Amino acid sequence: MSRGRVGDRVSGIRERIGRAATRSGRRPEDVLLVAVSKMQPIELLIEAREAGITVFGENYLQEAEGKIALLPDADWHFIGKLQGNKVKKAVSLFTCIQTVDSVRIAGEVSRRAVEAGTVVPVLIEVNLGCEWSKAGVDPAALPGMVEAVSGLPGLALRGLMAIPPAARDPDESRPHFARLRALLCEARRKAGGGERMTELSMGMSDDFETAIEEGATMVRIGTALFGDRAGRRP
């Protein structure tokens, strides 16, 4: 891909984010663009950083470690499945962990953060479709988890994250996005989440505008920025 193409796509996506935010009665700056960079070459990440991307999302710790060393001035969010034996490394590398999906993992993040003398912002991942193939907390169990996690030391519970069931049309995902927003409101009111629990990480390349219209504060976009991971570029 010729140099500058990623920058052009960053500009186009920011324009679309801005229009969707306006439709939902919010400012464009209220929505954080997380560039999903897993399995992408560092050259494209550098191009994205030069185009103003400040936050990258990675799924794999070993891959992320090298990239973080080369782009230390960016923020890095972990958006993959977090295993207990990888928590210490994740706490040392990432500025936010979006995929806390159990009280056990939350407790391990808390323990490792306290050991490191830091506080880690986290999101609870919710399995909106109750799909066995996906990680995340069952929505019915969310209030109990919020209550258990919100007071842990070394951990700052900031909101919820979800990947809705696959859909051919973005509007098919709208009810799931609306449900996650409702779950966040309920958690803040009834489960002790508090006023700091404000983030909704939802929406990807195919449906981020719909997600923003339903209240997303973070959108995770990879393919629309970088192309697919098989080497083909849009």
C-alpha positions in Angstrom: 0.0 0.0 0.0 1.3 3.4 -0.8 2.3 5.7 2.0 -0.5 8.0 3.1 -3.4 5.7 2.5 -3.8 4.9 6.2 -3.8 8.6 6.9 -6.6 9.2 4.3 -8.7 6.4 6.0 -8.1 7.9 9.4 -9.6 11.2 8.2 -12.5 9.5 6.5 -13.4 7.5 9.6 -13.1 10.5 11.9 -15.6 12.3 9.6 -18.0 9.4 9.9 -17.5 9.3 13.7 -18.3 13.0 13.8 -21.5 12.7 11.9 -22.7 9.8 13.9 -21.9 11.6 17.2 -23.8 14.6 16.0 -26.8 12.5 15.2 -26.7 11.1 18.8 -26.5 14.6 20.3 -22.8 14.4 21.3 -19.5 15.9 20.2 -17.1 13.9 18.0 -14.5 14.1 20.7 -16.8 12.2 23.0 -16.0 9.0 20.9 -12.6 7.4 21.2 -11.2 5.7 18.1 -9.3 2.6 19.0 -7.2 1.3 16.0 -7.3 -2.5 16.1 -3.8 -3.4 15.0 -3.4 -7.1 15.6 -1.4 -8.9 13.0 -0.7 -5.6 11.2 2.9 -4.6 10.3 4.5 -1.9 12.4 4.8 0.4 9.3 1.1 0.8 9.1 0.8 1.5 12.8 3.5 4.2 12.5 1.5 5.7 9.6 -1.6 5.7 11.7 0.2 7.3 14.6 1.5 10.0 12.3 -2.1 10.6 11.2 -3.2 11.3 14.8 -4.2 7.9 16.1 -3.4 7.8 19.8 -4.9 4.5 20.9 -4.3 1.0 19.5 -6.0 -2.2 20.5 -4.1 -5.5 20.5 -5.3 -9.1 21.1 -2.0 -10.9 21.7 0.5 -10.1 24.3 3.6 -11.3 22.6 2.8 -9.5 19.4 1.9 -6.3 21.2 5.0 -6.2 23.3 7.2 -5.4 20.3 4.9 -2.9 18.9 4.5 -1.1 22.2 8.3 -0.8 22.4 8.4 0.9 19.0 5.4 3.2 19.7 5.7 4.0 23.4 4.0 7.4 23.1 0.6 5.8 22.2 -2.0 4.3 24.6 -2.5 0.5 24.2 -5.7 -1.3 25.1 -5.9 -5.1 25.5 -9.0 -6.4 23.6 -8.3 -10.1 23.5 -9.1 -13.0 25.7 -7.1 -12.6 28.9 -5.8 -15.7 30.6 -4.8 -15.7 34.3 -1.2 -16.5 33.7 -0.9 -13.6 31.3 -2.3 -10.9 33.6 1.0 -9.8 35.1 2.4 -9.0 31.6 -0.9 -7.4 30.5 -0.8 -5.0 33.5 2.8 -4.0 32.7 2.0 -3.3 29.0 -1.5 -1.9 28.6 -3.1 1.3 29.7 -6.6 -0.3 29.7 -7.9 -3.9 29.7 -11.2 -4.1 27.9 -11.9 -7.8 28.3 -12.3 -8.6 32.0 -14.8 -11.4 31.9 -14.9 -13.0 35.4 -14.4 -12.1 39.0 -11.3 -14.3 39.0 -9.6 -12.4 36.3 -10.6 -9.1 37.9 -9.1 -10.3 41.1 -5.8 -11.2 39.4 -5.7 -7.8 37.6 -6.2 -6.2 41.0 -3.4 -8.3 42.7 -0.9 -7.6 39.9 -1.7 -3.9 39.7 -1.3 -3.5 43.5 2.1 -5.4 43.2 3.1 -3.0 40.5 1.9 0.1 42.4 -0.5 1.1 39.7 -4.2 1.4 38.9 -5.5 -0.2 35.7 -8.6 1.0 34.0 -10.8 -2.0 33.0 -14.0 -2.7 31.2 -16.2 -5.8 31.8 -16.8 -7.8 28.6 -20.5 -8.8 28.2 -21.6 -11.7 26.1 -24.8 -10.0 24.7 -25.9 -13.0 22.6 -24.9 -15.6 25.3 -22.9 -17.3 22.6 -20.8 -20.2 23.8 -18.0 -19.4 21.3 -17.5 -15.9 22.8 -16.1 -14.7 26.0 -17.9 -12.3 28.3 -20.2 -12.2 31.3 -23.8 -13.3 30.9 -26.0 -10.2 31.2 -27.9 -11.7 34.0 -24.7 -12.1 36.0 -23.4 -8.6 35.3 -24.9 -6.8 38.4 -23.2 -9.3 40.7 -19.9 -9.0 38.9 -20.0 -5.2 39.0 -20.7 -5.3 42.7 -17.8 -7.7 43.3 -15.3 -5.8 41.1 -16.0 -2.2 41.7 -14.2 -2.0 45.0 -11.1 -3.9 44.2 -7.8 -2.1 44.8 -5.6 -1.3 41.8 -8.5 -1.6 39.4 -10.7 1.2 38.1 -13.9 -0.1 36.6 -14.8 2.3 33.7 -17.6 0.6 31.8 -18.6 -2.2 29.5 -17.4 -3.8 26.3 -19.2 -6.2 23.9 -19.0 -7.9 20.5 -22.7 -8.5 19.5 -23.7 -11.5 17.4 -22.6 -11.4 13.8 -25.0 -9.5 11.5 -25.3 -8.8 7.8 -26.8 -5.3 8.4 -25.6 -2.8 11.0 -29.2 -2.2 12.1 -29.4 -5.8 13.2 -26.9 -5.0 15.8 -28.7 -1.9 17.1 -30.8 -3.7 19.7 -27.6 -5.3 21.1 -25.9 -1.9 21.3 -29.0 -0.4 23.0 -29.1 -3.3 25.5 -25.4 -2.7 26.5 -26.2 1.0 27.1 -29.2 -0.1 29.3 -27.0 -2.6 31.1 -24.5 0.2 31.8 -27.2 2.5 33.2 -28.5 -0.3 35.4 -25.1 -1.1 36.7 -24.4 2.5 37.6 -27.7 2.8 39.5 -28.2 -0.6 41.1 -24.9 -2.5 41.2 -22.6 0.1 42.7 -20.8 0.9 39.5 -20.9 4.6 40.3 -20.5 7.7 38.2 -17.0 6.8 36.9 -18.5 3.8 35.0 -19.2 5.7 31.8 -17.5 3.9 28.9 -19.2 1.8 26.3 -16.8 0.0 24.0 -18.9 -1.3 21.1 -18.9 -1.1 17.3 -16.3 -2.2 14.8 -15.6 -1.5 11.1 -19.0 -2.6 9.8 -21.3 -1.1 12.4 -19.4 1.6 14.4 -21.8 4.4 13.2 -24.8 2.5 14.5 -23.0 1.8 17.8 -22.2 5.5 18.2 -25.8 6.4 17.6 -26.7 4.0 20.5 -24.1 5.6 22.9 -20.7 4.1 22.1 -17.8 6.0 23.7 -15.2 3.8 22.2 -15.2 2.1 18.7 -12.7 -0.6 17.8 -11.8 -0.3 14.1 -9.3 -2.4 12.3 -10.2 -3.5 8.8 -11.5 -0.1 7.7 -8.2 1.4 8.7 -5.6 -1.2 7.8 -7.3 -3.7 5.5 -7.7 -7.4 6.4 -5.0 -9.5 8.0 -4.3 -11.6 4.9 -2.5 -8.8 3.2 -5.3 -7.4 1.0 -5.9 -3.7 1.5 -9.1 -1.8 0.8 
